[in-house]
Amino acid sequence: MDAERRKLIRSLFFPVIFVIAIWLVKFLEVILDTSFATYGMYPMQWKGLPGILTMPLIHADWKHLFANSIPLFILAAFLFYSYREIAWRILILIYLLSGLWVWFLGTEGSLHIGSSGVVYGLAAFLFTSGIIRRDTRLMAITLLVAFLYGGLVWGIFPQLFPRERISWEGHLMGLLAGTILAVYFRKVGPQRPRFDWEDEEEDEEDISSNI
């Protein structure tokens, strides 16, 4: 097995585990004939604090679960494949920050469940990071993310979906978390390769400045 194939398999390991986990939670609800929604996020309420950890694992119904599973798997796989050095830190921070910010800034009295905040965070990180790093390989992933999930941005405008119960605060906080982390970690992880002619240009500039 060549190195590239091993890298691909490793990058799929955690996304598969994550998706299996959220599906097991839903199956457990069905088996127990109950709903775990009460363990979701309640902004500005002490009982909502555990929701920082549990919110992404709980989904309202099968449609909600399926809608989040595919982008979650694909985006997490992109993250672990392209940013292996910092992937765990990015995922954990998106997971925690998006939930924490919803707790602080979400509408009081509302209930938030679902992993869409993590999905938005991953999409924002991959898109912003690819632009900042200016690496053609990462830019290809950035364009693919924009093509597949560019419509996600509309999920932060609740007025566009008046009949849908959408956690737009979760979407927005995930988007902000991913963008901020892309800027913060811009010098960590894969970088755009430097070419010899760039170093030559810098040497010429240094010589000119010393004349």
C-alpha positions in Angstrom: 0.0 0.0 0.0 1.6 3.3 -1.0 1.9 6.3 1.2 -0.8 8.3 -0.5 -3.4 5.5 0.0 -2.4 5.2 3.6 -2.8 8.9 4.1 -6.3 8.8 2.5 -7.4 5.9 4.7 -6.1 7.7 7.8 -8.0 10.8 6.9 -11.3 8.9 6.6 -11.0 7.2 10.0 -12.3 9.9 12.3 -15.0 11.2 9.9 -16.4 7.7 9.7 -16.3 7.4 13.5 -18.1 10.7 13.9 -20.8 10.0 11.5 -21.4 6.5 13.0 -21.7 8.1 16.4 -24.4 10.5 15.4 -26.3 7.7 13.7 -26.0 5.5 16.8 -27.5 8.3 18.9 -30.5 8.4 16.5 -30.9 4.7 16.5 -30.7 4.7 20.3 -33.6 7.2 20.4 -35.7 4.9 18.2 -34.9 1.8 20.2 -35.7 3.6 23.5 -38.7 5.3 21.9 -37.5 8.7 23.2 -35.9 11.9 22.2 -32.6 13.3 23.4 -33.4 16.8 22.3 -33.7 17.9 25.9 -29.9 17.4 26.1 -29.4 20.0 23.4 -28.2 23.6 23.8 -30.2 26.1 25.8 -28.6 29.5 25.5 -27.8 31.4 28.7 -29.2 28.6 30.9 -27.1 26.4 33.1 -28.8 23.3 32.0 -27.7 24.2 28.4 -24.0 24.1 29.2 -23.7 20.3 28.6 -25.1 21.1 25.2 -21.8 22.4 24.1 -20.7 18.7 24.0 -24.0 17.0 23.2 -25.6 19.4 20.7 -23.7 18.2 17.6 -24.6 14.6 18.3 -28.4 15.0 18.5 -30.7 15.5 15.5 -34.4 16.2 15.2 -35.2 13.5 12.7 -33.8 11.3 10.0 -33.9 14.1 7.4 -32.0 16.4 9.7 -29.4 13.7 10.4 -28.9 12.7 6.7 -28.6 16.4 5.7 -25.7 16.8 8.1 -24.0 13.5 7.7 -22.8 13.8 4.1 -21.2 17.3 4.4 -19.8 16.5 7.8 -18.1 13.4 6.5 -16.7 15.0 3.3 -15.5 18.2 5.0 -13.9 16.4 8.0 -12.1 14.1 5.5 -10.8 17.1 3.6 -9.6 18.6 6.9 -7.7 15.4 8.0 -6.3 14.8 4.6 -5.0 18.3 3.9 -4.3 19.6 7.4 -3.2 16.5 9.2 -0.8 18.4 11.4 -3.5 20.6 12.9 -6.7 18.7 12.1 -7.5 17.6 15.6 -7.0 21.1 17.1 -9.2 22.7 14.4 -12.0 20.2 14.8 -12.0 20.3 18.6 -11.9 24.1 18.6 -14.7 24.4 16.1 -16.8 21.9 18.0 -16.3 23.7 21.3 -16.2 27.4 20.2 -19.4 27.1 18.0 -21.3 25.6 20.9 -19.9 28.0 23.5 -20.7 31.0 21.5 -24.3 29.8 20.8 -24.7 29.4 24.6 -23.6 33.0 25.1 -25.2 34.7 22.1 -28.1 32.4 21.1 -31.7 33.5 21.6 -32.7 32.9 25.2 -35.4 30.2 25.5 -34.5 28.5 22.2 -33.2 24.9 21.8 -30.4 24.0 19.5 -29.5 20.5 18.3 -27.5 19.2 15.3 -24.0 19.2 13.9 -24.6 21.9 11.3 -22.5 24.3 13.4 -19.5 22.0 13.0 -20.3 21.6 9.3 -20.3 25.4 8.8 -17.1 25.7 10.8 -15.3 23.1 8.7 -16.5 24.7 5.5 -15.4 28.1 6.6 -12.0 26.9 7.7 -11.3 25.0 4.5 -12.5 27.8 2.3 -10.7 30.7 4.2 -7.5 28.7 4.8 -7.2 27.7 1.2 -7.4 31.3 0.1 -4.9 32.6 2.8 -2.3 29.9 2.1 -2.5 30.3 -1.7 -1.5 26.7 -2.3 -2.9 25.4 -5.6 -3.7 22.0 -4.0 -5.6 23.7 -1.1 -7.2 26.1 -3.5 -8.6 23.2 -5.5 -10.2 21.9 -2.3 -11.4 25.5 -1.6 -13.1 25.7 -4.9 -14.7 22.3 -4.4 -16.0 23.3 -1.0 -17.4 26.6 -2.5 -19.0 24.6 -5.3 -20.6 21.9 -3.1 -21.5 24.0 0.0 -21.5 27.6 -1.1 -25.2 27.6 -0.5 -24.6 27.0 3.2 -24.1 30.8 3.7 -27.9 31.3 3.3 -28.4 29.2 6.5 -27.4 32.2 8.6 -30.4 34.2 7.5 -33.5 32.9 9.3 -35.8 35.2 7.5 -35.2 33.2 4.3 -36.7 30.1 5.8 -39.6 31.4 8.0 -41.2 27.9 8.1 -38.1 26.0 9.0 -36.7 25.5 12.5 -33.1 26.3 11.7 -30.4 27.0 14.2 -29.1 30.0 12.4 -27.1 31.0 15.4 -25.3 27.7 15.3 -24.6 28.2 11.6 -23.3 31.7 12.2 -21.1 30.8 15.2 -19.6 27.8 13.3 -18.9 30.1 10.3 -17.2 32.6 12.5 -15.2 30.0 14.4 -13.9 28.4 11.2 -13.0 31.7 9.7 -11.1 33.0 12.8 -9.3 29.7 13.2 -8.2 29.8 9.5 -6.6 33.2 10.1 -5.1 32.2 13.5 -3.5 29.0 12.2 -2.5 30.5 8.9 1.2 29.8 9.5 0.7 26.3 10.9 0.2 23.2 8.8 0.6 23.0 5.0 2.1 26.0 3.3 2.4 27.2 -0.3 5.6 25.8 -1.7 8.3 28.4 -2.4 10.0 28.4 -5.8 13.6 29.3 -6.4 12.7 32.4 -8.4 10.9 33.8 -5.4 14.0 33.5 -3.3 16.1 35.1 -6.1 13.7 38.1 -6.2 13.9 38.6 -2.5 17.7 38.5 -2.7 17.7 41.1 -5.5 15.4 43.3 -3.4 17.7 43.0 -0.4 20.7 44.0 -2.6 18.8 46.9 -4.0 17.8 48.2 -0.6 21.5 48.1 0.6 22.8 50.1 -2.4 
